[in-house]
Amino acid sequence: MNVKDSLKQIDDEEMTDLFLTAQAFVFFAAGFETSSTTMSHAMYELALNQDIQDKLREEVNATFAENDAKLSYDSVRSMIYLDKVFKESLRKYPAALTLFRKSMNDHSFPGTDISIPRGTCMLIPTYVIHHDPTYYPDPDKFDPERFDKETANGRSRMTFLPFGDGPRNCIGERFAQNQSKVGLAMIIRNFKLEVCERTCKTYIKHEGSPLLAPLDGLYLKLRNI
């Protein structure tokens, strides 16, 4: 009720119980499967790349040691390598393969004959952009150092779109980031991730899945540490 009373109305939308319930449901529905998928893909790559997994575990353990074996918002943000692993997972395995947008104004690209009329519906191929070797050399390689601050600043912001961009980007971006990072940190701290006989060696996309997912699922072996 406090939220409802404090907001009253936004953009001519009355803050009814039904409206607030619908927004809460969208947060849950949109944030659960996408975050779990991202964590699964990150774990898959960490199992395939033991050196990256070991480096990440060192950072996680050091962060826990510096914070009395507890995680906080600030301590999660302080883990630079975890952020790189998270972003590279989203680069290689974006949950949304495409973004849907509608042009609100006429737009022409300088120096070309290309123009986009107002009202045009567009598909932005996130997966294709994330795997373009022009921006990401050897795009099939899992390399968190692509998101080293200096390297990342050398690329256009529009070459990394796991949450979209601009005023219509994903409203749950920060929630998804922290939720996924906390999950990965706890798993890496307590388990060693390894491949098993059922782990897919060649990643084949499941064409019928609404999100990016492998055809036969992801199977890993977890060993207690």
Residue pairs with C-beta under 8 A, 6 or more apart in sequence:
3 15
3 20
4 15
4 17
4 20
7 15
8 15
9 15
13 19
27 171
27 172
27 175
30 170
30 172
31 172
31 175
31 176
31 179
33 95
33 211
34 95
34 96
34 176
34 211
35 176
35 179
35 180
35 183
37 93
37 95
37 211
37 212
37 213
38 86
38 89
38 90
38 93
38 95
38 176
38 180
39 180
39 183
39 184
39 187
40 218
41 89
41 92
41 93
41 212
41 218
42 85
42 86
42 89
42 180
42 184
43 184
43 187
43 193
43 218
43 220
44 199
44 218
44 220
45 52
45 85
45 88
45 89
45 92
45 142
46 52
46 53
46 56
46 85
46 188
46 193
47 53
47 193
47 194
47 195
47 199
47 220
47 221
48 142
48 195
49 142
52 85
52 142
52 144
53 188
53 192
53 193
55 81
56 81
56 82
56 85
56 184
56 188
57 188
57 189
59 79
59 80
59 81
59 82
60 79
60 82
60 185
60 188
60 189
61 189
63 71
63 75
63 78
63 79
63 185
64 70
64 71
64 189
66 75
67 75
71 182
71 185
71 186
73 178
76 82
76 178
76 181
76 182
76 185
77 83
79 181
79 185
81 144
82 181
82 184
82 185
83 147
83 181
84 144
84 145
84 146
84 147
84 148
85 144
85 184
86 177
86 180
86 181
86 184
87 144
87 146
87 147
87 160
87 162
88 142
88 143
88 144
88 146
88 147
89 142
90 160
90 162
91 130
91 136
91 146
91 147
91 160
91 162
92 130
92 131
92 139
92 140
92 142
93 212
94 126
94 127
94 130
94 161
94 162
94 212
95 162
95 211
95 212
96 126
96 162
96 211
96 212
97 125
97 126
97 127
97 212
98 123
98 124
98 125
98 126
98 127
99 123
99 124
99 126
99 161
99 164
100 121
100 122
100 123
100 124
101 121
101 122
101 124
101 168
102 119
102 120
102 121
102 122
103 116
103 117
103 118
103 119
103 120
103 122
104 118
105 118
106 115
106 116
106 117
106 118
107 115
107 116
108 114
108 115
108 116
109 115
116 122
124 161
126 161
126 162
127 212
129 135
129 158
129 159
129 161
130 136
130 139
130 159
130 160
130 161
130 162
131 139
131 140
132 139
132 159
133 139
135 155
135 156
135 159
136 146
136 159
145 151
146 152
152 160
157 165
158 165
163 169
163 170
163 173
163 176
164 170
170 176
187 193
187 222
189 225
190 224
190 225
191 222
191 223
191 224
191 225
192 222
192 223
192 225
193 220
193 221
193 222
194 220
194 221
194 222
194 223
195 220
195 221
196 219
196 220
196 221
198 219
199 218
199 219
199 220
200 214
200 215
200 216
200 218
200 219
203 214
204 214
204 215
204 216
205 212
205 213
205 214
205 215
206 213
206 214
206 215
